[in-house]
Amino acid sequence: MKFLYSSKSHFNLANIVTFSNIAAGLIATYFISQNHFLWAAVFAWLGGAFDIMDGKIARKHNLSSEFGIQLDSFADFLSFVLVPVFFIFQAIYLNTLSGFWLFVAGIVSIYYVISGLRRLIQFNINADAGEVEKFFTGVPTPLGAILLWLFYLINLAGIFSTSSVVILMIITAWSLNSKIKVPHP
């Protein structure tokens, strides 16, 4: 069981937790595709919990590695970019938009996905295994995902219109690669 505490192992404890994040994201995607939005949200947030745990475990047991950095970004892309965008598209846009406006919402969704992917790639290029900066430059993808979930809930409550969600998605996508400084927790 030494492999669990070896930074050279692809299946160390931190990476296993990251794989659990990926599994939760895939399960959330399945539930979104079936229009079971409550279960999708549960698994998406479970993925977020795994994301918090994997970093803490990696730092506590000195398990950070280049493989872990890449794996974590893949998990972040799935759980914090693809899942919330797919969720909003399926739960809001498909139910309230059609024709040209659905096409526009699709373009905005693609813009968000590309912005999230670009942010994660840039983060990986700049990342050093085991180091944690005091500030993020640009909104981190987990915070972007939280904002998208809030937009969904506010839309569900009838406070935001669908067009407001589209506009807020554009702004959030832009903020992922902005010069905004966000304190690292």
Disulfide bonds with the S-S distance in Angstrom:
none
